[in-house]
Amino acid sequence: MKTRILIKEGEYRLTKAGVPDAAIDAEELYCFMKGCDKVILFLNKEQEADKETEEEYFRLIEKRASRIPLQHITGKQEFMGFDFKVGPDVLIPRQETEVLVTEAAKILREERKSAAGARHKSRGKLLGLFSSPPVQEVLDLCCGSGAIGISLAKICEDLSVTATDISEEALALARENAKANRVEIEFLKGDLFEAIDTGEKSKRVKTYDMIISNPPYIKSSLIALLQNEVKDHEPVGALDGGSDGLNFYRRIVADSYRYLKNDGWLMLEIGYDQGESLRDMIRETGHFREPEIIRDLAGRDRVVKCRKV
């Protein structure tokens, strides 16, 4: 059969299985199988597909019809224009999280520009003539695939990123992604700040210019209601935020001020209905200036940002 008919049949089978975006996935699977892009697919859509191609394609369609995520079949997901290897041990990077990274990058660039301007004003002094703004340090908590920290390291100059996760499997994948994207990142294993805390309260702890995180924030009772692709194939530990979805935020908000430099930023991705809860939680600490809520393209609360007093 012709390629366009083959793909149409794939779309039909995915639709019948209840797969969201069946038409898109049918094309994506063909391009993955052939190692081509959508342009090549369009140019070759009238070509006849041989029997071997048909069999291989429908094997992939069958996998997707069983609700295995497309990204687990292809082994990758694009995020912020970069390719990331993904698998069952990490949450698949979502487009909504790009709001968090974009806002964080904007802040880091503005801070760096401001620091450079201050040095420029000191012209005539050795510091102003020969030094550049110091390297900015970012801590990425619950890093998963490493998409957030790696993307920031790619798009921001002179950035030092430390990324932590409690899962060794996630960290192994994140290290692969950092290497593939040619960035140097320090990966540490531990439960939130445990990964960087020496445990010796008398010693001065390391502080950062920014702490950023997309922690688990789905209410435990809602996990079972998620799409099959999510609840059956992505790690529950990267989804479950406790009875009200706020467990990880309580811990991060309560402790983050200790690990932030003066005027340092706390950046968190949130669920669409968690903005006011996070705003109140942050206000109650007394450690931050007034928090701001950033909405995504759909107009839903997506990011909360605040600055240490």
Buried (B, 14 or more C-beta within 10 A) or exposed (E): EEBBEBBBBBBBBBBEBEBEEBBEBBBBBBBBBBEEEEEEBEEBBEEEBEEEBBEBBBEBBBBBBEBBBBBBBBEBBEBBEBEBBBBEBBBBBEEBBBBBBBBBBEBBBEBBEEBEEEBEEEEEEEEEEEEEBEEBBBBBBBBBBBBBBBBBBBBBEEBBBBBBBBBEEBBBBBBBBBEBBEBEBBBBEEEBBEBBBEEEEEEEEBBBBBBBBBBBBBBBEBBEEBBBBBBBBBBBBBBBBBEBBBBBBBBBBEBBBBBBBEEBBBBBBBBEEBBEBBBEBBBEBEBBEEBEBBEBEEEBBBBBBBBBE
